[in-house]
Amino acid sequence: MKKLTQINDIPIEYLQSIFKIDINSPSGLTWLPRNDSHWNGRHANQKVGSIATNKKDNYKFWKTGILYNNKCHYIRLSKIILLLYQGYLTEDKIIDHIDGNSLNNNVNNLREVDAAQNSQNRKLSCRNKSGTKGVQYFKNGWVVSIAFNNKRYYLGYYKDKQKAIQAEKEARIKLHGKYAKE
């Protein structure tokens, strides 16, 4: 996989000149002092970004606008933080929030994953009635299934909800490993 040292054609060196990772900032970043015409009155150590919401799925995240080469780029702060922290981003990888909180941009909560790993770490759907991913009520019992590597594995039909939950949990840990999320 190719290692990238830029976001939207903005090189890491430029990002390092305007931001610093700050665990005390709500967004995870603060501005560094600058003396150029595009600074727009921002002050050093001021928090970076605002919370945006994806209207499709109500997903919330931190973003900011960066003026570079006379063009404004809107970028998720999690990408900037991970690039600044590890010095690169991997092409075709997604930034995952380990604890499932998309507003927690602490560097220890961010990791690069592929799309399948990211889906394994998804939160429980609000439509889920069993309280456990992969366990659905069907005709006086519980059907258990789990997805892995673009395949769906059916683990059985259980009359006892707790046995169904246990079967799903064991399979999730075995198949999803450190990306497993209840």
Residue pairs with C-beta under 8 A, 6 or more apart in sequence:
1 90
1 91
1 92
1 93
2 90
2 91
3 88
3 89
3 90
3 91
4 83
4 88
4 89
4 90
4 91
5 11
5 12
5 83
5 87
5 88
5 89
6 12
7 15
7 73
7 75
7 79
7 80
7 83
7 89
8 68
8 73
8 75
9 68
9 69
10 66
10 68
10 73
10 75
12 83
12 84
12 87
12 88
14 68
15 66
15 80
15 83
15 84
16 84
17 32
17 34
18 31
18 32
18 34
18 66
19 29
19 30
19 31
19 32
19 48
19 80
19 84
20 29
20 30
20 32
20 84
21 28
21 29
21 81
21 84
21 85
21 107
22 28
22 29
22 30
22 45
22 47
23 106
25 47
25 48
26 47
26 103
27 47
27 48
27 49
27 62
27 64
27 77
27 105
28 62
28 77
28 78
28 81
28 105
28 106
28 107
29 47
29 48
29 49
29 64
29 77
29 80
29 81
29 105
30 44
30 45
30 46
30 47
30 48
31 42
31 43
31 44
31 45
31 46
31 48
32 44
33 43
33 44
34 42
38 67
48 62
48 64
48 77
49 62
49 63
49 64
49 77
50 62
50 63
50 64
51 60
51 61
51 62
51 103
52 60
52 61
52 62
52 63
53 59
53 60
54 60
54 61
59 102
60 102
60 103
61 76
61 77
61 78
61 102
61 103
62 76
62 77
62 78
62 103
62 105
63 74
63 75
63 76
63 77
64 74
64 75
64 77
64 80
65 72
65 73
65 74
66 72
66 73
66 74
66 75
67 73
76 95
77 105
78 95
78 97
78 102
78 105
78 110
79 89
79 95
81 105
81 107
81 110
82 89
82 95
82 107
82 110
82 112
83 89
85 107
85 110
89 112
90 112
92 114
93 112
93 113
93 114
94 112
94 113
94 114
94 115
94 118
95 110
95 111
95 112
96 110
96 111
96 112
96 113
96 117
96 118
96 121
97 104
97 105
97 109
97 110
98 108
98 109
98 110
98 111
98 121
99 109
100 121
100 122
100 123
100 181
101 109
113 121
113 179
116 148
116 149
116 150
117 179
119 147
120 148
120 172
120 176
120 179
120 180
120 181
121 179
121 180
121 181
122 133
122 181
123 181
124 131
124 132
124 133
124 182
125 133
129 136
129 137
130 136
130 137
130 142
130 161
130 164
130 165
131 165
132 164
132 165
132 168
132 169
132 182
133 168
133 172
133 181
133 182
134 144
134 145
134 146
134 155
134 168
134 171
134 172
135 142
135 143
135 144
135 161
135 164
135 165
135 168
136 142
136 143
136 145
137 143
138 157
140 159
141 157
141 158
141 159
141 164
142 157
142 158
142 159
142 160
142 161
142 164
142 165
143 154
143 156
143 157
143 164
144 154
144 155
144 156
144 157
144 158
144 164
144 167
144 168
144 171
145 152
145 153
145 154
145 155
146 152
146 153
146 155
146 168
146 171
146 172
146 175
147 153
148 175
148 176
153 171
153 175
155 167
155 168
155 171
156 164
156 167
158 164
158 167
169 182
172 180
172 182
173 180
